[in-house]
């Protein structure tokens, strides 16, 4: 007599009901809150250009675009007609000086942004002159750092001219317009 080996197959599913209790500590809630704030700040910066958007505002902040009394005290009329040599007087080389910047012949008082445009600022190159041509370059184009500033935009492409217009809009929103450049032909 032969005895066979019987295979017993089971379709039985073994389930474990070991439940792990999850407990959140206050530090976990704090980490989640910080993560949410960072995430929304980054999204806000990418979409509006600002890290924080106030929910009850229209997305813009009120900038002080009031013209400094310095300009009224030293010039008869505002807007002021600056020559290119007049602009050089306001390059921010000393702490007490006003700082101006020109783009497409529009002159802005950027003294409030002295940490950017002042003597040691990263954008000092733009102070006291019209650098319209350089504003046409892509901000990531490092070759623009070696370009000479001038007001000649006649040979720029449509895309570069649009970039300049975008920068002009930025300065109109951020800094007081105080005059224009009177070019010597």
LUMLUM-276314 format. One record per residue (C-alpha): residue number from 1; residue in three letters; x, y, z. Coordinates in nm, 3 decimals. Layout:
% residues N
<pt><num>NUM</num><residuo>ALA</residuo><c1>X</c1><c2>Y</c2><c3>Z</c3></pt>
...
//
This chain:
% residues 185
<pt><num>1</num><residuo>UNK</residuo><c1>0.000</c1><c2>0.000</c2><c3>0.000</c3></pt>
<pt><num>2</num><residuo>UNK</residuo><c1>0.136</c1><c2>0.326</c2><c3>-0.091</c3></pt>
<pt><num>3</num><residuo>UNK</residuo><c1>0.084</c1><c2>0.614</c2><c3>0.124</c3></pt>
<pt><num>4</num><residuo>UNK</residuo><c1>0.072</c1><c2>0.950</c2><c3>-0.048</c3></pt>
<pt><num>5</num><residuo>UNK</residuo><c1>0.181</c1><c2>1.269</c2><c3>0.091</c3></pt>
<pt><num>6</num><residuo>UNK</residuo><c1>-0.099</c1><c2>1.502</c2><c3>0.100</c3></pt>
<pt><num>7</num><residuo>UNK</residuo><c1>-0.034</c1><c2>1.863</c2><c3>0.055</c3></pt>
<pt><num>8</num><residuo>UNK</residuo><c1>-0.253</c1><c2>2.075</c2><c3>0.255</c3></pt>
<pt><num>9</num><residuo>UNK</residuo><c1>-0.301</c1><c2>2.410</c2><c3>0.099</c3></pt>
<pt><num>10</num><residuo>UNK</residuo><c1>-0.483</c1><c2>2.671</c2><c3>0.282</c3></pt>
<pt><num>11</num><residuo>UNK</residuo><c1>-0.636</c1><c2>2.984</c2><c3>0.151</c3></pt>
<pt><num>12</num><residuo>UNK</residuo><c1>-0.635</c1><c2>3.122</c2><c3>0.491</c3></pt>
<pt><num>13</num><residuo>UNK</residuo><c1>-0.515</c1><c2>3.481</c2><c3>0.523</c3></pt>
<pt><num>14</num><residuo>UNK</residuo><c1>-0.340</c1><c2>3.558</c2><c3>0.836</c3></pt>
<pt><num>15</num><residuo>UNK</residuo><c1>-0.426</c1><c2>3.901</c2><c3>0.955</c3></pt>
<pt><num>16</num><residuo>UNK</residuo><c1>-0.265</c1><c2>4.077</c2><c3>1.236</c3></pt>
<pt><num>17</num><residuo>UNK</residuo><c1>-0.461</c1><c2>4.314</c2><c3>1.438</c3></pt>
<pt><num>18</num><residuo>UNK</residuo><c1>-0.168</c1><c2>4.457</c2><c3>1.621</c3></pt>
<pt><num>19</num><residuo>UNK</residuo><c1>-0.251</c1><c2>4.823</c2><c3>1.632</c3></pt>
<pt><num>20</num><residuo>UNK</residuo><c1>0.017</c1><c2>5.076</c2><c3>1.689</c3></pt>
<pt><num>21</num><residuo>UNK</residuo><c1>-0.109</c1><c2>5.376</c2><c3>1.873</c3></pt>
<pt><num>22</num><residuo>UNK</residuo><c1>0.009</c1><c2>5.699</c2><c3>1.713</c3></pt>
<pt><num>23</num><residuo>UNK</residuo><c1>0.059</c1><c2>5.990</c2><c3>1.942</c3></pt>
<pt><num>24</num><residuo>UNK</residuo><c1>0.140</c1><c2>6.341</c2><c3>1.827</c3></pt>
<pt><num>25</num><residuo>UNK</residuo><c1>0.355</c1><c2>6.547</c2><c3>2.051</c3></pt>
<pt><num>26</num><residuo>UNK</residuo><c1>0.345</c1><c2>6.928</c2><c3>2.057</c3></pt>
<pt><num>27</num><residuo>UNK</residuo><c1>0.675</c1><c2>6.931</c2><c3>1.867</c3></pt>
<pt><num>28</num><residuo>UNK</residuo><c1>0.511</c1><c2>6.732</c2><c3>1.585</c3></pt>
<pt><num>29</num><residuo>UNK</residuo><c1>0.236</c1><c2>6.992</c2><c3>1.554</c3></pt>
<pt><num>30</num><residuo>UNK</residuo><c1>0.496</c1><c2>7.268</c2><c3>1.555</c3></pt>
<pt><num>31</num><residuo>UNK</residuo><c1>0.696</c1><c2>7.099</c2><c3>1.277</c3></pt>
<pt><num>32</num><residuo>UNK</residuo><c1>0.382</c1><c2>7.061</c2><c3>1.066</c3></pt>
<pt><num>33</num><residuo>UNK</residuo><c1>0.289</c1><c2>7.426</c2><c3>1.120</c3></pt>
<pt><num>34</num><residuo>UNK</residuo><c1>0.638</c1><c2>7.544</c2><c3>1.024</c3></pt>
<pt><num>35</num><residuo>UNK</residuo><c1>0.630</c1><c2>7.323</c2><c3>0.714</c3></pt>
<pt><num>36</num><residuo>UNK</residuo><c1>0.294</c1><c2>7.466</c2><c3>0.607</c3></pt>
<pt><num>37</num><residuo>UNK</residuo><c1>0.416</c1><c2>7.823</c2><c3>0.660</c3></pt>
<pt><num>38</num><residuo>UNK</residuo><c1>0.735</c1><c2>7.759</c2><c3>0.460</c3></pt>
<pt><num>39</num><residuo>UNK</residuo><c1>0.544</c1><c2>7.588</c2><c3>0.181</c3></pt>
<pt><num>40</num><residuo>UNK</residuo><c1>0.288</c1><c2>7.870</c2><c3>0.149</c3></pt>
<pt><num>41</num><residuo>UNK</residuo><c1>0.563</c1><c2>8.132</c2><c3>0.166</c3></pt>
<pt><num>42</num><residuo>UNK</residuo><c1>0.752</c1><c2>7.969</c2><c3>-0.121</c3></pt>
<pt><num>43</num><residuo>UNK</residuo><c1>0.435</c1><c2>7.939</c2><c3>-0.330</c3></pt>
<pt><num>44</num><residuo>UNK</residuo><c1>0.354</c1><c2>8.303</c2><c3>-0.249</c3></pt>
<pt><num>45</num><residuo>UNK</residuo><c1>0.702</c1><c2>8.417</c2><c3>-0.352</c3></pt>
<pt><num>46</num><residuo>UNK</residuo><c1>0.680</c1><c2>8.228</c2><c3>-0.680</c3></pt>
<pt><num>47</num><residuo>UNK</residuo><c1>0.334</c1><c2>8.359</c2><c3>-0.765</c3></pt>
<pt><num>48</num><residuo>UNK</residuo><c1>0.337</c1><c2>8.717</c2><c3>-0.632</c3></pt>
<pt><num>49</num><residuo>UNK</residuo><c1>0.702</c1><c2>8.801</c2><c3>-0.582</c3></pt>
<pt><num>50</num><residuo>UNK</residuo><c1>0.649</c1><c2>8.843</c2><c3>-0.207</c3></pt>
<pt><num>51</num><residuo>UNK</residuo><c1>0.702</c1><c2>8.592</c2><c3>0.070</c3></pt>
<pt><num>52</num><residuo>UNK</residuo><c1>0.393</c1><c2>8.697</c2><c3>0.263</c3></pt>
<pt><num>53</num><residuo>UNK</residuo><c1>0.061</c1><c2>8.797</c2><c3>0.111</c3></pt>
<pt><num>54</num><residuo>UNK</residuo><c1>-0.185</c1><c2>8.957</c2><c3>0.345</c3></pt>
<pt><num>55</num><residuo>UNK</residuo><c1>-0.523</c1><c2>8.790</c2><c3>0.294</c3></pt>
<pt><num>56</num><residuo>UNK</residuo><c1>-0.733</c1><c2>9.105</c2><c3>0.334</c3></pt>
<pt><num>57</num><residuo>UNK</residuo><c1>-0.531</c1><c2>9.314</c2><c3>0.093</c3></pt>
<pt><num>58</num><residuo>UNK</residuo><c1>-0.524</c1><c2>9.317</c2><c3>-0.284</c3></pt>
<pt><num>59</num><residuo>UNK</residuo><c1>-0.170</c1><c2>9.175</c2><c3>-0.285</c3></pt>
<pt><num>60</num><residuo>UNK</residuo><c1>0.004</c1><c2>9.508</c2><c3>-0.299</c3></pt>
<pt><num>61</num><residuo>UNK</residuo><c1>0.173</c1><c2>9.688</c2><c3>-0.018</c3></pt>
<pt><num>62</num><residuo>UNK</residuo><c1>0.169</c1><c2>10.060</c2><c3>0.021</c3></pt>
<pt><num>63</num><residuo>UNK</residuo><c1>0.511</c1><c2>10.199</c2><c3>-0.056</c3></pt>
<pt><num>64</num><residuo>UNK</residuo><c1>0.607</c1><c2>10.547</c2><c3>0.034</c3></pt>
<pt><num>65</num><residuo>UNK</residuo><c1>0.633</c1><c2>10.706</c2><c3>-0.309</c3></pt>
<pt><num>66</num><residuo>UNK</residuo><c1>0.639</c1><c2>11.054</c2><c3>-0.162</c3></pt>
<pt><num>67</num><residuo>UNK</residuo><c1>0.919</c1><c2>11.266</c2><c3>-0.304</c3></pt>
<pt><num>68</num><residuo>UNK</residuo><c1>1.179</c1><c2>11.367</c2><c3>-0.045</c3></pt>
<pt><num>69</num><residuo>UNK</residuo><c1>1.191</c1><c2>11.733</c2><c3>0.057</c3></pt>
<pt><num>70</num><residuo>UNK</residuo><c1>1.556</c1><c2>11.728</c2><c3>-0.053</c3></pt>
<pt><num>71</num><residuo>UNK</residuo><c1>1.448</c1><c2>11.754</c2><c3>-0.416</c3></pt>
<pt><num>72</num><residuo>UNK</residuo><c1>1.205</c1><c2>12.041</c2><c3>-0.350</c3></pt>
<pt><num>73</num><residuo>UNK</residuo><c1>1.466</c1><c2>12.228</c2><c3>-0.146</c3></pt>
<pt><num>74</num><residuo>UNK</residuo><c1>1.739</c1><c2>12.196</c2><c3>-0.410</c3></pt>
<pt><num>75</num><residuo>UNK</residuo><c1>1.544</c1><c2>12.223</c2><c3>-0.734</c3></pt>
<pt><num>76</num><residuo>UNK</residuo><c1>1.276</c1><c2>12.466</c2><c3>-0.844</c3></pt>
<pt><num>77</num><residuo>UNK</residuo><c1>1.057</c1><c2>12.219</c2><c3>-1.024</c3></pt>
<pt><num>78</num><residuo>UNK</residuo><c1>0.980</c1><c2>11.853</c2><c3>-0.979</c3></pt>
<pt><num>79</num><residuo>UNK</residuo><c1>0.997</c1><c2>11.650</c2><c3>-1.205</c3></pt>
<pt><num>80</num><residuo>UNK</residuo><c1>1.358</c1><c2>11.749</c2><c3>-1.252</c3></pt>
<pt><num>81</num><residuo>UNK</residuo><c1>1.535</c1><c2>11.752</c2><c3>-1.588</c3></pt>
<pt><num>82</num><residuo>UNK</residuo><c1>1.869</c1><c2>11.580</c2><c3>-1.517</c3></pt>
<pt><num>83</num><residuo>UNK</residuo><c1>2.166</c1><c2>11.579</c2><c3>-1.750</c3></pt>
<pt><num>84</num><residuo>UNK</residuo><c1>2.381</c1><c2>11.266</c2><c3>-1.753</c3></pt>
<pt><num>85</num><residuo>UNK</residuo><c1>2.646</c1><c2>11.450</c2><c3>-1.551</c3></pt>
<pt><num>86</num><residuo>UNK</residuo><c1>2.379</c1><c2>11.557</c2><c3>-1.298</c3></pt>
<pt><num>87</num><residuo>UNK</residuo><c1>2.294</c1><c2>11.191</c2><c3>-1.239</c3></pt>
<pt><num>88</num><residuo>UNK</residuo><c1>2.656</c1><c2>11.112</c2><c3>-1.148</c3></pt>
<pt><num>89</num><residuo>UNK</residuo><c1>2.630</c1><c2>11.347</c2><c3>-0.848</c3></pt>
<pt><num>90</num><residuo>UNK</residuo><c1>2.375</c1><c2>11.112</c2><c3>-0.692</c3></pt>
<pt><num>91</num><residuo>UNK</residuo><c1>2.557</c1><c2>10.779</c2><c3>-0.709</c3></pt>
<pt><num>92</num><residuo>UNK</residuo><c1>2.561</c1><c2>10.715</c2><c3>-0.334</c3></pt>
<pt><num>93</num><residuo>UNK</residuo><c1>2.935</c1><c2>10.741</c2><c3>-0.285</c3></pt>
<pt><num>94</num><residuo>UNK</residuo><c1>2.883</c1><c2>10.911</c2><c3>0.050</c3></pt>
<pt><num>95</num><residuo>UNK</residuo><c1>2.633</c1><c2>10.827</c2><c3>0.321</c3></pt>
<pt><num>96</num><residuo>UNK</residuo><c1>2.462</c1><c2>11.169</c2><c3>0.316</c3></pt>
<pt><num>97</num><residuo>UNK</residuo><c1>2.398</c1><c2>11.172</c2><c3>-0.059</c3></pt>
<pt><num>98</num><residuo>UNK</residuo><c1>2.079</c1><c2>11.087</c2><c3>-0.233</c3></pt>
<pt><num>99</num><residuo>UNK</residuo><c1>2.095</c1><c2>10.794</c2><c3>-0.474</c3></pt>
<pt><num>100</num><residuo>UNK</residuo><c1>1.924</c1><c2>10.800</c2><c3>-0.810</c3></pt>
<pt><num>101</num><residuo>UNK</residuo><c1>1.884</c1><c2>10.548</c2><c3>-1.086</c3></pt>
<pt><num>102</num><residuo>UNK</residuo><c1>1.754</c1><c2>10.598</c2><c3>-1.438</c3></pt>
<pt><num>103</num><residuo>UNK</residuo><c1>1.582</c1><c2>10.352</c2><c3>-1.666</c3></pt>
<pt><num>104</num><residuo>UNK</residuo><c1>1.456</c1><c2>10.455</c2><c3>-2.010</c3></pt>
<pt><num>105</num><residuo>UNK</residuo><c1>1.518</c1><c2>10.816</c2><c3>-1.911</c3></pt>
<pt><num>106</num><residuo>UNK</residuo><c1>1.297</c1><c2>10.797</c2><c3>-1.599</c3></pt>
<pt><num>107</num><residuo>UNK</residuo><c1>1.484</c1><c2>10.897</c2><c3>-1.283</c3></pt>
<pt><num>108</num><residuo>UNK</residuo><c1>1.395</c1><c2>10.740</c2><c3>-0.948</c3></pt>
<pt><num>109</num><residuo>UNK</residuo><c1>1.516</c1><c2>10.826</c2><c3>-0.599</c3></pt>
<pt><num>110</num><residuo>UNK</residuo><c1>1.638</c1><c2>10.487</c2><c3>-0.473</c3></pt>
<pt><num>111</num><residuo>UNK</residuo><c1>1.798</c1><c2>10.623</c2><c3>-0.154</c3></pt>
<pt><num>112</num><residuo>UNK</residuo><c1>1.557</c1><c2>10.412</c2><c3>0.050</c3></pt>
<pt><num>113</num><residuo>UNK</residuo><c1>1.725</c1><c2>10.107</c2><c3>-0.106</c3></pt>
<pt><num>114</num><residuo>UNK</residuo><c1>2.078</c1><c2>10.224</c2><c3>-0.021</c3></pt>
<pt><num>115</num><residuo>UNK</residuo><c1>2.175</c1><c2>9.876</c2><c3>0.092</c3></pt>
<pt><num>116</num><residuo>UNK</residuo><c1>2.124</c1><c2>9.767</c2><c3>-0.271</c3></pt>
<pt><num>117</num><residuo>UNK</residuo><c1>2.229</c1><c2>10.078</c2><c3>-0.465</c3></pt>
<pt><num>118</num><residuo>UNK</residuo><c1>2.467</c1><c2>10.249</c2><c3>-0.220</c3></pt>
<pt><num>119</num><residuo>UNK</residuo><c1>2.844</c1><c2>10.248</c2><c3>-0.198</c3></pt>
<pt><num>120</num><residuo>UNK</residuo><c1>2.873</c1><c2>9.878</c2><c3>-0.106</c3></pt>
<pt><num>121</num><residuo>UNK</residuo><c1>2.546</c1><c2>9.754</c2><c3>-0.254</c3></pt>
<pt><num>122</num><residuo>UNK</residuo><c1>2.528</c1><c2>9.472</c2><c3>-0.507</c3></pt>
<pt><num>123</num><residuo>UNK</residuo><c1>2.353</c1><c2>9.699</c2><c3>-0.760</c3></pt>
<pt><num>124</num><residuo>UNK</residuo><c1>2.587</c1><c2>9.996</c2><c3>-0.719</c3></pt>
<pt><num>125</num><residuo>UNK</residuo><c1>2.656</c1><c2>9.969</c2><c3>-1.092</c3></pt>
<pt><num>126</num><residuo>UNK</residuo><c1>2.312</c1><c2>10.117</c2><c3>-1.164</c3></pt>
<pt><num>127</num><residuo>UNK</residuo><c1>2.343</c1><c2>10.421</c2><c3>-0.935</c3></pt>
<pt><num>128</num><residuo>UNK</residuo><c1>2.393</c1><c2>10.767</c2><c3>-1.075</c3></pt>
<pt><num>129</num><residuo>UNK</residuo><c1>2.341</c1><c2>10.672</c2><c3>-1.438</c3></pt>
<pt><num>130</num><residuo>UNK</residuo><c1>2.101</c1><c2>10.534</c2><c3>-1.696</c3></pt>
<pt><num>131</num><residuo>UNK</residuo><c1>2.167</c1><c2>10.162</c2><c3>-1.736</c3></pt>
<pt><num>132</num><residuo>UNK</residuo><c1>1.867</c1><c2>10.081</c2><c3>-1.953</c3></pt>
<pt><num>133</num><residuo>UNK</residuo><c1>2.064</c1><c2>9.847</c2><c3>-2.178</c3></pt>
<pt><num>134</num><residuo>UNK</residuo><c1>2.174</c1><c2>9.625</c2><c3>-1.887</c3></pt>
<pt><num>135</num><residuo>UNK</residuo><c1>1.816</c1><c2>9.590</c2><c3>-1.760</c3></pt>
<pt><num>136</num><residuo>UNK</residuo><c1>1.741</c1><c2>9.414</c2><c3>-2.089</c3></pt>
<pt><num>137</num><residuo>UNK</residuo><c1>1.955</c1><c2>9.114</c2><c3>-2.002</c3></pt>
<pt><num>138</num><residuo>UNK</residuo><c1>1.818</c1><c2>8.811</c2><c3>-1.826</c3></pt>
<pt><num>139</num><residuo>UNK</residuo><c1>1.892</c1><c2>8.835</c2><c3>-1.454</c3></pt>
<pt><num>140</num><residuo>UNK</residuo><c1>2.071</c1><c2>8.499</c2><c3>-1.471</c3></pt>
<pt><num>141</num><residuo>UNK</residuo><c1>2.297</c1><c2>8.612</c2><c3>-1.755</c3></pt>
<pt><num>142</num><residuo>UNK</residuo><c1>2.627</c1><c2>8.669</c2><c3>-1.579</c3></pt>
<pt><num>143</num><residuo>UNK</residuo><c1>2.779</c1><c2>8.826</c2><c3>-1.889</c3></pt>
<pt><num>144</num><residuo>UNK</residuo><c1>2.560</c1><c2>9.130</c2><c3>-1.822</c3></pt>
<pt><num>145</num><residuo>UNK</residuo><c1>2.777</c1><c2>9.210</c2><c3>-1.521</c3></pt>
<pt><num>146</num><residuo>UNK</residuo><c1>3.063</c1><c2>9.301</c2><c3>-1.752</c3></pt>
<pt><num>147</num><residuo>UNK</residuo><c1>2.851</c1><c2>9.512</c2><c3>-1.988</c3></pt>
<pt><num>148</num><residuo>UNK</residuo><c1>2.888</c1><c2>9.886</c2><c3>-1.979</c3></pt>
<pt><num>149</num><residuo>UNK</residuo><c1>2.582</c1><c2>10.082</c2><c3>-1.867</c3></pt>
<pt><num>150</num><residuo>UNK</residuo><c1>2.425</c1><c2>10.318</c2><c3>-2.115</c3></pt>
<pt><num>151</num><residuo>UNK</residuo><c1>2.087</c1><c2>10.441</c2><c3>-2.228</c3></pt>
<pt><num>152</num><residuo>UNK</residuo><c1>2.112</c1><c2>10.301</c2><c3>-2.583</c3></pt>
<pt><num>153</num><residuo>UNK</residuo><c1>1.843</c1><c2>10.037</c2><c3>-2.628</c3></pt>
<pt><num>154</num><residuo>UNK</residuo><c1>1.807</c1><c2>10.072</c2><c3>-3.006</c3></pt>
<pt><num>155</num><residuo>UNK</residuo><c1>1.969</c1><c2>9.737</c2><c3>-3.087</c3></pt>
<pt><num>156</num><residuo>UNK</residuo><c1>1.790</c1><c2>9.527</c2><c3>-2.827</c3></pt>
<pt><num>157</num><residuo>UNK</residuo><c1>1.542</c1><c2>9.252</c2><c3>-2.913</c3></pt>
<pt><num>158</num><residuo>UNK</residuo><c1>1.171</c1><c2>9.266</c2><c3>-2.836</c3></pt>
<pt><num>159</num><residuo>UNK</residuo><c1>1.219</c1><c2>9.030</c2><c3>-2.542</c3></pt>
<pt><num>160</num><residuo>UNK</residuo><c1>1.494</c1><c2>9.250</c2><c3>-2.399</c3></pt>
<pt><num>161</num><residuo>UNK</residuo><c1>1.278</c1><c2>9.561</c2><c3>-2.439</c3></pt>
<pt><num>162</num><residuo>UNK</residuo><c1>0.996</c1><c2>9.384</c2><c3>-2.255</c3></pt>
<pt><num>163</num><residuo>UNK</residuo><c1>1.237</c1><c2>9.306</c2><c3>-1.969</c3></pt>
<pt><num>164</num><residuo>UNK</residuo><c1>1.331</c1><c2>9.673</c2><c3>-1.951</c3></pt>
<pt><num>165</num><residuo>UNK</residuo><c1>0.962</c1><c2>9.770</c2><c3>-1.939</c3></pt>
<pt><num>166</num><residuo>UNK</residuo><c1>0.910</c1><c2>9.517</c2><c3>-1.662</c3></pt>
<pt><num>167</num><residuo>UNK</residuo><c1>1.193</c1><c2>9.671</c2><c3>-1.459</c3></pt>
<pt><num>168</num><residuo>UNK</residuo><c1>1.053</c1><c2>10.018</c2><c3>-1.528</c3></pt>
<pt><num>169</num><residuo>UNK</residuo><c1>0.718</c1><c2>9.906</c2><c3>-1.384</c3></pt>
<pt><num>170</num><residuo>UNK</residuo><c1>0.898</c1><c2>9.767</c2><c3>-1.080</c3></pt>
<pt><num>171</num><residuo>UNK</residuo><c1>1.074</c1><c2>10.097</c2><c3>-1.010</c3></pt>
<pt><num>172</num><residuo>UNK</residuo><c1>0.752</c1><c2>10.295</c2><c3>-1.060</c3></pt>
<pt><num>173</num><residuo>UNK</residuo><c1>0.584</c1><c2>10.082</c2><c3>-0.792</c3></pt>
<pt><num>174</num><residuo>UNK</residuo><c1>0.877</c1><c2>10.079</c2><c3>-0.550</c3></pt>
<pt><num>175</num><residuo>UNK</residuo><c1>1.054</c1><c2>10.418</c2><c3>-0.565</c3></pt>
<pt><num>176</num><residuo>UNK</residuo><c1>0.949</c1><c2>10.781</c2><c3>-0.615</c3></pt>
<pt><num>177</num><residuo>UNK</residuo><c1>0.979</c1><c2>10.917</c2><c3>-0.968</c3></pt>
<pt><num>178</num><residuo>UNK</residuo><c1>1.166</c1><c2>11.247</c2><c3>-0.944</c3></pt>
<pt><num>179</num><residuo>UNK</residuo><c1>1.246</c1><c2>11.338</c2><c3>-1.302</c3></pt>
<pt><num>180</num><residuo>UNK</residuo><c1>1.381</c1><c2>11.248</c2><c3>-1.640</c3></pt>
<pt><num>181</num><residuo>UNK</residuo><c1>1.713</c1><c2>11.251</c2><c3>-1.824</c3></pt>
<pt><num>182</num><residuo>UNK</residuo><c1>1.780</c1><c2>11.527</c2><c3>-2.072</c3></pt>
<pt><num>183</num><residuo>UNK</residuo><c1>2.020</c1><c2>11.360</c2><c3>-2.315</c3></pt>
<pt><num>184</num><residuo>UNK</residuo><c1>2.288</c1><c2>11.568</c2><c3>-2.484</c3></pt>
<pt><num>185</num><residuo>UNK</residuo><c1>2.288</c1><c2>11.475</c2><c3>-2.851</c3></pt>
//
